[in-house]
Amino acid sequence: MDKLPTATRLSHTDDSLYMLMFIICGIIGAVLVSAVALYCTRKQSRLKDKLHKIGPSLDQKIGKDYQTTSKSSPESSSMTAGRASAVSGQLITSLSRESDNSQSSRSSTLSWSEEPMTNMDITTGHMVLAYMEDHLNNKARLDTEWAALCAYDADLCSVAIAQLKENLCKNRYMTALPYDHTRVKLNALSNVTGSDYINASTITDHDPQNAAYITTQGPLENTVNDFWQMIWEQGCVVIVMLTQLVENDTSMCYQYWPMDGSHLYDIYEVHLVSEHIWCDDFLVRSFYLKNVKTTETRTVTQFHFLTWPEGGIPLAMKPLLEFRRKVNKSFRRRSCPIVVHCSDGVGRTGSYLLLDMVMNRILKGAKEIDIAATLEHLRDQCAGAVCTKQQFQFVLSAVAEEVQAALRALPQQQSSQQDQPSAVDNAM
């Protein structure tokens, strides 16, 4: 046979070398990819094992809700104005937005500086303002209306269950007891003491079939397990706290959350995820709540207002109005009730609920607002809600202030509203 030319033999040799180098590079690349994949898998497995100590699926929540946390003492926050001012500008990363079909999102303090409602009808706003001004500037009318409220008796007013011998130790004050027909009932089979009683009431507003709020006393040391059982069973994700733990050397509320890390309350593990100071007046805590029996989990947010003294009114009005806007921004009108408590669950709690109920009705387009009738509706469900005339007058003033702020926020009303005197300025 004829021999191949030398150039042809060299060409075949080069092709073989290129093919061999290509195969070798492919093998090396496959080994490197496999090594990287194995490393990532092991790292992810170790991370999941670590996060599993807190609760299932928390690794998914960490990336969404809790990427950064900032903690500081609630006691020091109410006393150290300089520190509070410094922290108030920090990002808040863990406010509860959790619902059945929604995911949490992060937000900063700037985006949470909520503006007054701007979709209020102008005519309605002025009608409401006129109503408030008439009450605030007419002392005789205010006194008469408050006297009638003090004489009001609810048709259903039995508190027999709260007065049972086995339940007496679960009441902080014997003058603040839930009605039998509106009291929250715990699942006795799940309760560590086998009882269904807790000093708490359901409050309905426009929908009589579904509670909008739950009012309760500040938990006692012996009722803190019941408190978290109620939070779990009622599906609550927002807690509004209107008292400090101690006021004037008197215990107002047992600390029902851990200072750091997690704590087990019967079968409910509460993990403090973050604590953010917004200002001198209030702070926000985020909890990760786990039922260790079922391994189900939930995110709960607590809004804690610090400057509302027992038996009185807030030291300033605007911080409370801003506080309420933040609560409602977080809650977003979910189907579950908001838990609101002070020490007795009556005075400050009732005042906050009255303010929120009235403002919500205005927002829904109500043309006529009767705050006295709204308070009677509230007292039908929570005995003694709003304890003093001063608190009642404060609610009137707060509504007037919020409505006037909303009117000022309307673009077409800015010029005409700038020079209009505030009803609060005239009355307070």
PATORLUM-82835 format. One record per residue (C-alpha): residue number from 1; residue in three letters; x, y, z. Coordinates in nm, 2 decimals, padded with zeros to 4 digits. Each point is the difference from the previous one (the first is absolute). Layout:
<pt NUM; 'Ala'; <X; Y; Z>> ...
END
This chain:
<pt 1; 'Met'; <00.00; 00.00; 00.00>> <pt 2; 'Asp'; <00.11; 00.35; -00.06>> <pt 3; 'Lys'; <00.12; 00.18; 00.31>> <pt 4; 'Leu'; <-00.19; 00.32; 00.10>> <pt 5; 'Pro'; <00.17; 00.33; -00.05>> <pt 6; 'Thr'; <00.19; 00.13; 00.30>> <pt 7; 'Ala'; <-00.23; 00.31; 00.03>> <pt 8; 'Thr'; <-00.30; -00.23; 00.02>> <pt 9; 'Arg'; <00.15; -00.21; 00.28>> <pt 10; 'Leu'; <00.08; 00.32; 00.20>> <pt 11; 'Ser'; <-00.36; 00.12; -00.04>> <pt 12; 'His'; <-00.14; -00.32; 00.14>> <pt 13; 'Thr'; <00.25; 00.02; 00.29>> <pt 14; 'Asp'; <-00.11; 00.36; 00.08>> <pt 15; 'Asp'; <-00.37; -00.10; 00.00>> <pt 16; 'Ser'; <00.07; -00.28; 00.24>> <pt 17; 'Leu'; <00.18; 00.23; 00.23>> <pt 18; 'Tyr'; <-00.28; 00.25; 00.00>> <pt 19; 'Met'; <-00.26; -00.27; 00.06>> <pt 20; 'Leu'; <00.20; -00.13; 00.30>> <pt 21; 'Met'; <00.04; 00.35; 00.15>> <pt 22; 'Phe'; <-00.37; 00.06; -00.05>> <pt 23; 'Ile'; <-00.09; -00.32; 00.18>> <pt 24; 'Ile'; <00.25; 00.07; 00.29>> <pt 25; 'Cys'; <-00.14; 00.36; 00.04>> <pt 26; 'Gly'; <-00.36; -00.14; 00.01>> <pt 27; 'Ile'; <00.09; -00.25; 00.27>> <pt 28; 'Ile'; <00.17; 00.27; 00.21>> <pt 29; 'Gly'; <-00.30; 00.23; -00.05>> <pt 30; 'Ala'; <-00.24; -00.27; 00.10>> <pt 31; 'Val'; <00.20; -00.07; 00.32>> <pt 32; 'Leu'; <00.01; 00.37; 00.09>> <pt 33; 'Val'; <-00.37; 00.04; -00.05>> <pt 34; 'Ser'; <-00.07; -00.31; 00.21>> <pt 35; 'Ala'; <00.22; 00.12; 00.28>> <pt 36; 'Val'; <-00.16; 00.34; 00.01>> <pt 37; 'Ala'; <-00.35; -00.15; 00.00>> <pt 38; 'Leu'; <00.09; -00.24; 00.28>> <pt 39; 'Tyr'; <00.15; 00.29; 00.20>> <pt 40; 'Cys'; <-00.32; 00.21; -00.04>> <pt 41; 'Thr'; <-00.23; -00.29; 00.08>> <pt 42; 'Arg'; <00.19; -00.07; 00.32>> <pt 43; 'Lys'; <00.01; 00.37; 00.10>> <pt 44; 'Gln'; <-00.38; 00.03; -00.06>> <pt 45; 'Ser'; <-00.06; -00.32; 00.20>> <pt 46; 'Arg'; <00.20; 00.14; 00.29>> <pt 47; 'Leu'; <-00.19; 00.33; -00.01>> <pt 48; 'Lys'; <-00.34; -00.18; -00.01>> <pt 49; 'Asp'; <00.11; -00.21; 00.30>> <pt 50; 'Lys'; <00.09; 00.31; 00.19>> <pt 51; 'Leu'; <-00.32; 00.18; -00.08>> <pt 52; 'His'; <-00.21; -00.31; 00.08>> <pt 53; 'Lys'; <00.08; 00.06; 00.36>> <pt 54; 'Ile'; <-00.22; 00.31; -00.01>> <pt 55; 'Gly'; <-00.28; -00.14; -00.21>> <pt 56; 'Pro'; <-00.09; -00.16; -00.34>> <pt 57; 'Ser'; <00.01; 00.23; -00.30>> <pt 58; 'Leu'; <00.16; 00.28; 00.20>> <pt 59; 'Asp'; <00.29; -00.01; -00.25>> <pt 60; 'Gln'; <-00.24; 00.12; -00.26>> <pt 61; 'Lys'; <-00.14; 00.27; 00.22>> <pt 62; 'Ile'; <00.34; 00.13; 00.11>> <pt 63; 'Gly'; <00.09; 00.12; -00.35>> <pt 64; 'Lys'; <-00.34; 00.18; -00.03>> <pt 65; 'Asp'; <-00.07; 00.14; 00.35>> <pt 66; 'Tyr'; <00.30; -00.01; 00.23>> <pt 67; 'Gln'; <00.32; 00.07; -00.19>> <pt 68; 'Thr'; <00.11; 00.26; 00.25>> <pt 69; 'Thr'; <-00.12; 00.05; 00.35>> <pt 70; 'Ser'; <00.06; 00.28; 00.25>> <pt 71; 'Lys'; <-00.07; -00.05; 00.37>> <pt 72; 'Ser'; <-00.01; 00.23; 00.30>> <pt 73; 'Ser'; <-00.16; 00.00; 00.34>> <pt 74; 'Pro'; <-00.36; 00.12; 00.01>> <pt 75; 'Glu'; <00.06; 00.15; 00.34>> <pt 76; 'Ser'; <00.30; 00.20; -00.12>> <pt 77; 'Ser'; <-00.19; 00.11; -00.32>> <pt 78; 'Ser'; <-00.26; 00.18; 00.20>> <pt 79; 'Met'; <00.26; 00.19; 00.21>> <pt 80; 'Thr'; <00.29; 00.07; -00.24>> <pt 81; 'Ala'; <-00.12; 00.26; -00.25>> <pt 82; 'Gly'; <00.34; 00.03; -00.17>> <pt 83; 'Arg'; <00.03; -00.37; -00.08>> <pt 84; 'Ala'; <-00.36; -00.01; -00.11>> <pt 85; 'Ser'; <00.05; 00.28; -00.25>> <pt 86; 'Ala'; <00.31; -00.17; -00.13>> <pt 87; 'Val'; <-00.17; -00.33; -00.06>> <pt 88; 'Ser'; <-00.32; 00.14; -00.14>> <pt 89; 'Gly'; <00.15; 00.04; -00.34>> <pt 90; 'Gln'; <00.10; -00.37; -00.03>> <pt 91; 'Leu'; <-00.16; -00.23; -00.25>> <pt 92; 'Ile'; <-00.27; -00.22; 00.13>> <pt 93; 'Thr'; <00.02; -00.34; -00.16>> <pt 94; 'Ser'; <-00.24; -00.22; 00.18>> <pt 95; 'Leu'; <-00.34; 00.15; 00.04>> <pt 96; 'Ser'; <-00.26; -00.26; -00.04>> <pt 97; 'Arg'; <-00.17; -00.01; -00.34>> <pt 98; 'Glu'; <-00.08; -00.36; 00.03>> <pt 99; 'Ser'; <-00.33; -00.13; -00.13>> <pt 100; 'Asp'; <-00.11; -00.33; -00.16>> <pt 101; 'Asn'; <00.09; 00.09; -00.35>> <pt 102; 'Ser'; <00.24; 00.29; 00.03>> <pt 103; 'Gln'; <00.37; 00.04; 00.06>> <pt 104; 'Ser'; <00.18; 00.23; 00.23>> <pt 105; 'Ser'; <00.19; 00.30; -00.13>> <pt 106; 'Arg'; <00.25; 00.24; 00.15>> <pt 107; 'Ser'; <-00.06; 00.36; 00.07>> <pt 108; 'Ser'; <00.18; 00.30; 00.14>> <pt 109; 'Thr'; <-00.10; 00.25; 00.25>> <pt 110; 'Leu'; <-00.03; 00.26; -00.27>> <pt 111; 'Ser'; <-00.25; -00.20; -00.20>> <pt 112; 'Trp'; <-00.19; -00.07; 00.32>> <pt 113; 'Ser'; <-00.06; 00.37; 00.08>> <pt 114; 'Glu'; <-00.37; -00.04; -00.10>> <pt 115; 'Glu'; <-00.19; 00.30; -00.13>> <pt 116; 'Pro'; <-00.36; 00.07; 00.11>> <pt 117; 'Met'; <-00.27; -00.16; -00.22>> <pt 118; 'Thr'; <-00.05; 00.19; -00.32>> <pt 119; 'Asn'; <-00.30; -00.18; -00.15>> <pt 120; 'Met'; <-00.24; 00.16; 00.24>> <pt 121; 'Asp'; <-00.29; 00.19; -00.15>> <pt 122; 'Ile'; <00.05; 00.38; 00.05>> <pt 123; 'Thr'; <-00.36; 00.06; 00.10>> <pt 124; 'Thr'; <00.00; -00.28; 00.25>> <pt 125; 'Gly'; <00.33; 00.13; 00.15>> <pt 126; 'His'; <-00.15; 00.34; 00.06>> <pt 127; 'Met'; <-00.32; -00.15; 00.15>> <pt 128; 'Val'; <00.21; -00.21; 00.24>> <pt 129; 'Leu'; <00.21; 00.30; 00.09>> <pt 130; 'Ala'; <-00.31; 00.21; 00.07>> <pt 131; 'Tyr'; <-00.14; -00.28; 00.23>> <pt 132; 'Met'; <00.33; -00.03; 00.19>> <pt 133; 'Glu'; <00.04; 00.37; 00.04>> <pt 134; 'Asp'; <-00.36; 00.03; 00.14>> <pt 135; 'His'; <00.08; -00.26; 00.26>> <pt 136; 'Leu'; <00.35; 00.13; 00.09>> <pt 137; 'Asn'; <-00.11; 00.36; 00.02>> <pt 138; 'Asn'; <-00.33; -00.06; 00.18>> <pt 139; 'Lys'; <00.10; -00.11; 00.35>> <pt 140; 'Ala'; <-00.36; -00.04; 00.11>> <pt 141; 'Arg'; <-00.08; -00.23; -00.28>> <pt 142; 'Leu'; <00.31; -00.21; 00.06>> <pt 143; 'Asp'; <-00.08; -00.03; 00.37>> <pt 144; 'Thr'; <-00.36; -00.10; -00.07>> <pt 145; 'Glu'; <00.11; -00.26; -00.25>> <pt 146; 'Trp'; <00.26; -00.15; 00.24>> <pt 147; 'Ala'; <-00.25; -00.01; 00.28>> <pt 148; 'Ala'; <-00.24; -00.20; -00.23>> <pt 149; 'Leu'; <00.28; -00.23; -00.09>> <pt 150; 'Cys'; <00.08; -00.06; 00.37>> <pt 151; 'Ala'; <-00.36; -00.10; 00.06>> <pt 152; 'Tyr'; <-00.01; -00.24; -00.30>> <pt 153; 'Asp'; <-00.05; -00.36; 00.09>> <pt 154; 'Ala'; <00.05; -00.29; -00.25>> <pt 155; 'Asp'; <-00.29; -00.23; -00.05>> <pt 156; 'Leu'; <00.22; -00.31; 00.05>> <pt 157; 'Cys'; <00.24; 00.06; 00.28>> <pt 158; 'Ser'; <00.06; -00.33; 00.18>> <pt 159; 'Val'; <00.35; -00.06; 00.11>> <pt 160; 'Ala'; <-00.08; -00.33; 00.19>> <pt 161; 'Ile'; <00.28; -00.20; -00.17>> <pt 162; 'Ala'; <00.27; 00.25; 00.09>> <pt 163; 'Gln'; <-00.12; -00.01; 00.36>> <pt 164; 'Leu'; <00.02; -00.38; 00.04>> <pt 165; 'Lys'; <00.24; -00.10; 00.28>> <pt 166; 'Glu'; <00.24; -00.18; -00.23>> <pt 167; 'Asn'; <00.02; 00.31; -00.22>> <pt 168; 'Leu'; <00.05; 00.27; 00.26>> <pt 169; 'Cys'; <00.38; -00.03; 00.00>> <pt 170; 'Lys'; <00.01; 00.06; -00.37>> <pt 171; 'Asn'; <-00.15; 00.35; 00.02>> <pt 172; 'Arg'; <00.24; 00.29; 00.06>> <pt 173; 'Tyr'; <-00.28; 00.23; 00.12>> <pt 174; 'Met'; <-00.34; -00.11; 00.12>> <pt 175; 'Thr'; <-00.15; 00.32; -00.14>> <pt 176; 'Ala'; <00.10; -00.10; -00.36>> <pt 177; 'Leu'; <-00.16; -00.33; -00.09>> <pt 178; 'Pro'; <-00.12; -00.13; -00.34>> <pt 179; 'Tyr'; <-00.36; -00.05; -00.07>> <pt 180; 'Asp'; <-00.12; -00.36; -00.03>> <pt 181; 'His'; <-00.13; 00.05; -00.35>> <pt 182; 'Thr'; <00.31; 00.16; -00.15>> <pt 183; 'Arg'; <00.28; -00.17; 00.19>> <pt 184; 'Val'; <00.27; -00.18; -00.19>> <pt 185; 'Lys'; <-00.02; -00.37; 00.06>> <pt 186; 'Leu'; <00.32; -00.21; -00.01>> <pt 187; 'Asn'; <00.01; -00.36; -00.10>> <pt 188; 'Ala'; <-00.02; -00.17; 00.34>> <pt 189; 'Leu'; <00.14; -00.32; -00.14>> <pt 190; 'Ser'; <00.32; 00.19; -00.11>> <pt 191; 'Asn'; <00.03; 00.20; 00.32>> <pt 192; 'Val'; <00.26; -00.10; 00.26>> <pt 193; 'Thr'; <-00.26; 00.06; 00.28>> <pt 194; 'Gly'; <-00.29; -00.15; -00.19>> <pt 195; 'Ser'; <-00.19; 00.34; 00.00>> <pt 196; 'Asp'; <-00.15; 00.20; -00.28>> <pt 197; 'Tyr'; <00.01; 00.33; 00.19>> <pt 198; 'Ile'; <00.21; 00.31; -00.07>> <pt 199; 'Asn'; <-00.07; 00.36; 00.09>> <pt 200; 'Ala'; <-00.06; 00.11; -00.36>> <pt 201; 'Ser'; <-00.29; 00.10; -00.22>> <pt 202; 'Thr'; <-00.08; 00.00; -00.37>> <pt 203; 'Ile'; <-00.11; 00.33; -00.15>> <pt 204; 'Thr'; <-00.19; 00.02; -00.33>> <pt 205; 'Asp'; <-00.05; 00.32; -00.20>> <pt 206; 'His'; <-00.18; 00.00; -00.34>> <pt 207; 'Asp'; <-00.01; -00.38; -00.03>> <pt 208; 'Pro'; <-00.18; -00.16; 00.29>> <pt 209; 'Gln'; <00.12; -00.35; -00.11>> <pt 210; 'Asn'; <00.37; 00.07; 00.02>> <pt 211; 'Ala'; <00.20; 00.16; 00.28>> <pt 212; 'Ala'; <00.20; 00.31; -00.10>> <pt 213; 'Tyr'; <00.19; 00.02; 00.33>> <pt 214; 'Ile'; <00.07; -00.20; 00.31>> <pt 215; 'Thr'; <00.04; 00.21; 00.32>> <pt 216; 'Thr'; <00.18; -00.15; 00.29>> <pt 217; 'Gln'; <00.18; 00.09; 00.32>> <pt 218; 'Gly'; <00.38; 00.00; 00.03>> <pt 219; 'Pro'; <00.09; -00.36; 00.06>> <pt 220; 'Leu'; <00.08; -00.12; 00.35>> <pt 221; 'Glu'; <00.29; -00.25; 00.06>> <pt 222; 'Asn'; <-00.26; -00.28; 00.05>> <pt 223; 'Thr'; <-00.19; 00.09; -00.32>> <pt 224; 'Val'; <00.28; 00.06; -00.25>> <pt 225; 'Asn'; <-00.04; -00.35; -00.14>> <pt 226; 'Asp'; <-00.37; 00.07; -00.05>> <pt 227; 'Phe'; <00.09; 00.32; -00.18>> <pt 228; 'Trp'; <00.21; -00.17; -00.26>> <pt 229; 'Gln'; <-00.26; -00.28; -00.03>> <pt 230; 'Met'; <-00.26; 00.27; -00.08>> <pt 231; 'Ile'; <00.24; 00.16; -00.26>> <pt 232; 'Trp'; <00.05; -00.33; -00.17>> <pt 233; 'Glu'; <-00.36; -00.12; 00.00>> <pt 234; 'Gln'; <-00.14; 00.33; -00.11>> <pt 235; 'Gly'; <00.25; 00.03; -00.29>> <pt 236; 'Cys'; <00.12; 00.34; 00.12>> <pt 237; 'Val'; <00.31; 00.15; -00.16>> <pt 238; 'Val'; <-00.01; 00.36; 00.15>> <pt 239; 'Ile'; <00.02; 00.09; 00.37>> <pt 240; 'Val'; <-00.05; 00.36; 00.11>> <pt 241; 'Met'; <00.14; 00.07; 00.35>> <pt 242; 'Leu'; <-00.09; 00.33; 00.16>> <pt 243; 'Thr'; <00.17; -00.03; 00.34>> <pt 244; 'Gln'; <00.35; -00.03; 00.14>> <pt 245; 'Leu'; <00.08; -00.30; 00.21>> <pt 246; 'Val'; <00.03; 00.21; 00.32>> <pt 247; 'Glu'; <-00.14; 00.35; 00.06>> <pt 248; 'Asn'; <00.05; 00.19; 00.33>> <pt 249; 'Asp'; <00.15; -00.31; 00.16>> <pt 250; 'Thr'; <-00.31; -00.20; -00.08>> <pt 251; 'Ser'; <00.00; -00.31; -00.22>> <pt 252; 'Met'; <-00.23; 00.07; -00.30>> <pt 253; 'Cys'; <00.08; -00.31; -00.21>> <pt 254; 'Tyr'; <00.22; -00.31; 00.02>> <pt 255; 'Gln'; <00.26; -00.01; -00.27>> <pt 256; 'Tyr'; <-00.14; -00.27; -00.23>> <pt 257; 'Trp'; <00.28; -00.02; -00.24>> <pt 258; 'Pro'; <00.37; -00.09; 00.03>> <pt 259; 'Met'; <00.26; 00.27; 00.04>> <pt 260; 'Asp'; <00.22; -00.19; -00.24>> <pt 261; 'Gly'; <-00.01; -00.32; -00.19>> <pt 262; 'Ser'; <-00.30; -00.22; 00.06>> <pt 263; 'His'; <-00.22; -00.12; 00.28>> <pt 264; 'Leu'; <-00.25; -00.29; 00.03>> <pt 265; 'Tyr'; <-00.35; 00.09; 00.13>> <pt 266; 'Asp'; <-00.16; -00.34; 00.04>> <pt 267; 'Ile'; <-00.01; -00.12; -00.36>> <pt 268; 'Tyr'; <00.07; 00.34; -00.16>> <pt 269; 'Glu'; <00.36; 00.10; -00.07>> <pt 270; 'Val'; <00.04; 00.37; -00.04>> <pt 271; 'His'; <00.32; 00.12; -00.16>> <pt 272; 'Leu'; <00.09; 00.37; 00.01>> <pt 273; 'Val'; <00.12; 00.08; -00.35>> <pt 274; 'Ser'; <00.05; 00.37; 00.02>> <pt 275; 'Glu'; <-00.08; 00.31; 00.20>> <pt 276; 'His'; <00.00; 00.35; -00.16>> <pt 277; 'Ile'; <-00.03; 00.33; 00.17>> <pt 278; 'Trp'; <-00.19; 00.24; -00.22>> <pt 279; 'Cys'; <00.00; 00.30; 00.23>> <pt 280; 'Asp'; <-00.03; 00.09; 00.37>> <pt 281; 'Asp'; <-00.37; -00.10; -00.01>> <pt 282; 'Phe'; <-00.01; -00.35; -00.15>> <pt 283; 'Leu'; <00.19; -00.30; -00.12>> <pt 284; 'Val'; <-00.07; -00.31; -00.21>> <pt 285; 'Arg'; <00.09; -00.36; 00.08>> <pt 286; 'Ser'; <-00.02; -00.30; -00.23>> <pt 287; 'Phe'; <-00.06; -00.35; 00.13>> <pt 288; 'Tyr'; <00.03; -00.34; -00.16>> <pt 289; 'Leu'; <-00.27; -00.21; 00.15>> <pt 290; 'Lys'; <00.01; -00.38; -00.02>> <pt 291; 'Asn'; <-00.24; -00.26; 00.12>> <pt 292; 'Val'; <00.25; -00.27; 00.10>> <pt 293; 'Lys'; <-00.28; -00.26; 00.01>> <pt 294; 'Thr'; <-00.10; 00.04; -00.36>> <pt 295; 'Thr'; <00.32; 00.17; -00.12>> <pt 296; 'Glu'; <-00.21; 00.27; -00.17>> <pt 297; 'Thr'; <00.15; 00.35; 00.01>> <pt 298; 'Arg'; <-00.11; 00.37; -00.03>> <pt 299; 'Thr'; <00.14; 00.35; 00.01>> <pt 300; 'Val'; <-00.15; 00.24; 00.26>> <pt 301; 'Thr'; <00.07; 00.37; 00.02>> <pt 302; 'Gln'; <-00.04; 00.20; 00.33>> <pt 303; 'Phe'; <-00.04; 00.38; -00.01>> <pt 304; 'His'; <00.08; 00.14; 00.34>> <pt 305; 'Phe'; <-00.10; 00.35; 00.09>> <pt 306; 'Leu'; <00.20; 00.14; 00.29>> <pt 307; 'Thr'; <-00.14; 00.34; 00.09>> <pt 308; 'Trp'; <-00.36; -00.05; 00.11>> <pt 309; 'Pro'; <-00.02; 00.00; 00.38>> <pt 310; 'Glu'; <-00.25; -00.21; 00.19>> <pt 311; 'Gly'; <-00.34; 00.18; 00.04>> <pt 312; 'Gly'; <00.11; 00.29; -00.22>> <pt 313; 'Ile'; <00.05; 00.10; -00.36>> <pt 314; 'Pro'; <00.31; -00.02; -00.22>> <pt 315; 'Leu'; <00.27; 00.27; 00.07>> <pt 316; 'Ala'; <-00.04; 00.11; -00.37>> <pt 317; 'Met'; <-00.26; -00.06; -00.26>> <pt 318; 'Lys'; <00.20; -00.02; -00.32>> <pt 319; 'Pro'; <00.22; -00.30; 00.10>> <pt 320; 'Leu'; <-00.32; -00.20; 00.08>> <pt 321; 'Leu'; <-00.15; 00.08; -00.34>> <pt 322; 'Glu'; <00.32; -00.10; -00.17>> <pt 323; 'Phe'; <00.01; -00.31; 00.21>> <pt 324; 'Arg'; <-00.35; -00.10; -00.11>> <pt 325; 'Arg'; <00.08; 00.05; -00.36>> <pt 326; 'Lys'; <00.30; -00.23; 00.03>> <pt 327; 'Val'; <-00.21; -00.26; 00.17>> <pt 328; 'Asn'; <-00.26; 00.01; -00.28>> <pt 329; 'Lys'; <00.26; 00.00; -00.27>> <pt 330; 'Ser'; <00.14; -00.32; 00.14>> <pt 331; 'Phe'; <-00.34; -00.16; 00.06>> <pt 332; 'Arg'; <-00.14; 00.09; -00.34>> <pt 333; 'Arg'; <-00.36; -00.10; 00.09>> <pt 334; 'Arg'; <00.06; -00.37; 00.04>> <pt 335; 'Ser'; <-00.28; -00.23; 00.11>> <pt 336; 'Cys'; <00.16; -00.07; 00.34>> <pt 337; 'Pro'; <-00.06; 00.23; 00.30>> <pt 338; 'Ile'; <00.26; 00.25; 00.13>> <pt 339; 'Val'; <00.08; -00.07; 00.37>> <pt 340; 'Val'; <00.01; 00.33; 00.20>> <pt 341; 'His'; <00.09; 00.02; 00.36>> <pt 342; 'Cys'; <00.11; 00.24; 00.27>> <pt 343; 'Ser'; <00.00; -00.10; 00.37>> <pt 344; 'Asp'; <-00.37; -00.05; 00.06>> <pt 345; 'Gly'; <-00.11; -00.03; -00.36>> <pt 346; 'Val'; <-00.26; 00.27; 00.05>> <pt 347; 'Gly'; <00.12; 00.37; 00.02>> <pt 348; 'Arg'; <00.29; 00.04; -00.24>> <pt 349; 'Thr'; <-00.11; -00.30; -00.20>> <pt 350; 'Gly'; <-00.36; 00.13; -00.04>> <pt 351; 'Ser'; <00.12; 00.35; -00.10>> <pt 352; 'Tyr'; <00.23; -00.14; -00.27>> <pt 353; 'Leu'; <-00.28; -00.22; -00.13>> <pt 354; 'Leu'; <-00.25; 00.28; -00.01>> <pt 355; 'Leu'; <00.25; 00.22; -00.19>> <pt 356; 'Asp'; <00.07; -00.28; -00.25>> <pt 357; 'Met'; <-00.37; -00.09; -00.05>> <pt 358; 'Val'; <-00.10; 00.35; -00.06>> <pt 359; 'Met'; <00.28; 00.07; -00.25>> <pt 360; 'Asn'; <-00.06; -00.32; -00.18>> <pt 361; 'Arg'; <-00.37; 00.09; -00.04>> <pt 362; 'Ile'; <00.10; 00.34; -00.14>> <pt 363; 'Leu'; <00.24; -00.17; -00.24>> <pt 364; 'Lys'; <-00.28; -00.23; -00.12>> <pt 365; 'Gly'; <-00.20; 00.31; -00.09>> <pt 366; 'Ala'; <-00.24; 00.04; 00.29>> <pt 367; 'Lys'; <-00.19; 00.33; -00.04>> <pt 368; 'Glu'; <-00.10; 00.02; 00.37>> <pt 369; 'Ile'; <00.22; -00.07; 00.29>> <pt 370; 'Asp'; <-00.14; -00.05; 00.35>> <pt 371; 'Ile'; <00.29; -00.07; 00.24>> <pt 372; 'Ala'; <-00.23; -00.04; 00.30>> <pt 373; 'Ala'; <-00.20; -00.27; -00.18>> <pt 374; 'Thr'; <00.32; -00.17; -00.11>> <pt 375; 'Leu'; <00.12; 00.00; 00.36>> <pt 376; 'Glu'; <-00.33; -00.16; 00.11>> <pt 377; 'His'; <00.05; -00.27; -00.26>> <pt 378; 'Leu'; <00.35; -00.05; 00.13>> <pt 379; 'Arg'; <-00.12; -00.02; 00.36>> <pt 380; 'Asp'; <-00.26; -00.26; -00.10>> <pt 381; 'Gln'; <00.29; -00.23; -00.05>> <pt 382; 'Cys'; <00.27; 00.13; 00.24>> <pt 383; 'Ala'; <-00.12; 00.13; 00.34>> <pt 384; 'Gly'; <00.12; 00.35; 00.09>> <pt 385; 'Ala'; <00.19; 00.07; -00.32>> <pt 386; 'Val'; <00.14; 00.35; 00.02>> <pt 387; 'Cys'; <00.02; 00.08; 00.37>> <pt 388; 'Thr'; <00.01; 00.38; 00.02>> <pt 389; 'Lys'; <-00.15; 00.30; -00.16>> <pt 390; 'Gln'; <00.35; 00.12; -00.07>> <pt 391; 'Gln'; <00.06; -00.32; -00.21>> <pt 392; 'Phe'; <-00.33; 00.05; -00.18>> <pt 393; 'Gln'; <00.09; 00.37; -00.08>> <pt 394; 'Phe'; <00.35; -00.11; -00.11>> <pt 395; 'Val'; <-00.16; -00.24; -00.26>> <pt 396; 'Leu'; <-00.22; 00.28; -00.13>> <pt 397; 'Ser'; <00.31; 00.23; -00.03>> <pt 398; 'Ala'; <00.20; -00.28; -00.17>> <pt 399; 'Val'; <-00.27; -00.06; -00.26>> <pt 400; 'Ala'; <-00.02; 00.37; -00.07>> <pt 401; 'Glu'; <00.37; 00.02; -00.04>> <pt 402; 'Glu'; <00.02; -00.30; -00.23>> <pt 403; 'Val'; <-00.29; 00.12; -00.22>> <pt 404; 'Gln'; <00.15; 00.35; -00.03>> <pt 405; 'Ala'; <00.34; -00.15; -00.09>> <pt 406; 'Ala'; <-00.18; -00.20; -00.27>> <pt 407; 'Leu'; <-00.17; 00.30; -00.14>> <pt 408; 'Arg'; <00.33; 00.19; -00.01>> <pt 409; 'Ala'; <00.15; -00.30; -00.19>> <pt 410; 'Leu'; <-00.26; 00.03; -00.28>> <pt 411; 'Pro'; <00.17; 00.18; -00.29>> <pt 412; 'Gln'; <-00.30; 00.21; -00.08>> <pt 413; 'Gln'; <-00.04; 00.10; 00.36>> <pt 414; 'Gln'; <00.35; 00.09; 00.08>> <pt 415; 'Ser'; <-00.04; 00.38; -00.05>> <pt 416; 'Ser'; <-00.33; 00.03; 00.17>> <pt 417; 'Gln'; <00.09; -00.21; 00.30>> <pt 418; 'Gln'; <00.33; 00.16; 00.09>> <pt 419; 'Asp'; <-00.15; 00.29; 00.19>> <pt 420; 'Gln'; <-00.29; -00.20; 00.16>> <pt 421; 'Pro'; <00.04; -00.02; 00.38>> <pt 422; 'Ser'; <00.02; -00.35; 00.15>> <pt 423; 'Ala'; <-00.29; -00.12; 00.22>> <pt 424; 'Val'; <00.26; -00.14; 00.23>> <pt 425; 'Asp'; <00.16; 00.34; 00.04>> <pt 426; 'Asn'; <-00.33; 00.15; 00.09>> <pt 427; 'Ala'; <-00.10; -00.26; 00.26>> <pt 428; 'Met'; <00.32; -00.12; 00.17>> 
END
